[in-house]
C-alpha cells in the first residue's frame, strides 16, 4: 500500500492554524538540503508526525520536501486517527485456551 493512500482526506480541507506533517518516504538517497530541512522540522524517521503552526516559513519548508511528506489539518488528522481506531476495533479478540487434555479418555501406551 502506498504511503500516500493512507492519508487521503476523510473530511473537507479547510484553513487550519496548525498542520500535522508526516514523513512518508525515507531519508536515504535524498539531498543533504532536504535532510536538513526535515531535521529542522523535527522529522527524523519515517511515519512520524509533528505538529507545526501554519506559517509562511513552515509552508516554504513543506514546499521544498513536498514529495516526502504529507500535510494534514487538525480535522483531517483526527478523522484519520478515528478511522484507524475503528478499523482495529472491528477485529474479534483472539482467545487461546491452554487447558491440558483430559487424561481419562486417552488410552495408555505400553
C-alpha positions as CSV (number, residue, x, y, z in Angstrom):
1,X,0.0,0.0,0.0
2,X,1.3,3.4,-0.9
3,X,2.3,5.7,1.9
4,X,0.1,8.5,0.5
5,X,-3.0,6.3,0.2
6,X,-3.4,6.1,3.9
7,X,-3.5,9.8,4.2
8,X,-6.3,10.6,1.8
9,X,-8.6,13.3,3.1
10,X,-11.5,12.0,5.1
11,X,-13.1,15.4,5.7
12,X,-13.2,18.6,3.5
13,X,-10.0,20.6,3.6
14,X,-10.3,24.0,5.3
15,X,-7.9,26.6,6.7
16,X,-6.3,25.5,9.9
17,X,-4.0,27.2,12.4
18,X,-2.0,24.0,12.9
19,X,-0.6,21.5,10.4
20,X,0.2,17.9,11.1
21,X,3.2,16.9,8.9
22,X,4.1,13.2,8.4
23,X,7.2,11.9,6.8
24,X,6.2,9.1,4.4
25,X,9.3,8.5,2.4
26,X,12.7,7.5,3.7
27,X,15.8,9.7,4.1
28,X,18.5,7.6,2.4
29,X,19.3,8.8,-1.1
30,X,17.9,12.3,-0.6
31,X,19.7,15.6,-1.0
32,X,21.5,16.9,2.0
33,X,19.4,20.1,1.9
34,X,16.2,18.1,2.1
35,X,17.5,16.1,5.0
36,X,18.5,19.2,6.9
37,X,15.0,20.7,6.2
38,X,13.3,17.6,7.6
39,X,15.5,17.7,10.7
40,X,14.7,21.3,11.2
41,X,11.0,20.4,11.1
42,X,11.6,17.6,13.6
43,X,11.1,14.6,11.2
44,X,13.9,12.1,11.7
45,X,12.1,8.8,11.0
46,X,9.6,7.5,8.5
47,X,5.9,7.6,9.6
48,X,6.5,10.1,12.4
49,X,4.1,13.1,12.7
50,X,4.9,16.5,14.0
51,X,2.6,19.5,14.7
52,X,3.6,23.0,13.5
53,X,1.7,26.2,13.2
54,X,0.7,27.3,9.7
55,X,3.3,30.0,9.0
56,X,4.9,31.1,5.8
57,X,8.3,29.6,6.8
58,X,6.8,26.2,7.5
59,X,4.9,26.3,4.3
60,X,8.2,27.0,2.4
61,X,9.9,24.1,4.1
62,X,6.9,21.8,3.1
63,X,7.2,23.1,-0.4
64,X,10.8,22.1,-0.5
65,X,10.2,18.5,0.6
66,X,6.6,18.0,-0.6
67,X,7.3,14.7,-2.3
68,X,8.4,13.2,1.0
69,X,5.8,14.5,3.4
70,X,2.0,14.5,3.8
71,X,0.3,17.6,5.3
72,X,-3.0,17.4,7.2
73,X,-5.1,19.8,9.0
74,X,-6.3,19.1,12.5
75,X,-9.7,17.8,11.3
76,X,-8.1,15.6,8.7
77,X,-5.7,14.1,11.3
78,X,-8.4,13.4,13.8
79,X,-10.7,11.8,11.2
80,X,-7.8,9.5,10.1
81,X,-7.0,8.5,13.6
82,X,-10.7,7.7,14.3
83,X,-10.9,5.6,11.2
84,X,-7.7,3.7,12.2
85,X,-9.1,3.1,15.6
86,X,-12.5,1.9,14.3
87,X,-10.7,-0.4,11.8
88,X,-8.8,-2.0,14.7
89,X,-11.9,-2.3,16.8
90,X,-13.7,-4.4,14.1
91,X,-11.4,-7.4,14.6
92,X,-12.6,-10.0,17.2
93,X,-10.3,-10.7,20.1
94,X,-8.0,-13.7,19.7
95,X,-8.7,-16.2,22.5
96,X,-6.2,-19.0,23.2
97,X,-7.0,-21.8,25.6
98,X,-4.1,-23.6,27.1
99,X,-6.1,-26.3,29.0
100,X,-4.5,-29.7,29.3
101,X,-6.2,-32.6,27.5
102,X,-8.4,-34.9,29.6
103,X,-6.4,-37.9,30.9
104,X,-9.3,-40.3,31.5
105,X,-10.4,-40.7,27.9
106,X,-6.9,-41.4,26.4
107,X,-5.6,-44.9,26.3
108,X,-2.2,-45.7,27.9
109,X,0.7,-46.8,25.7
110,X,2.6,-49.8,26.8
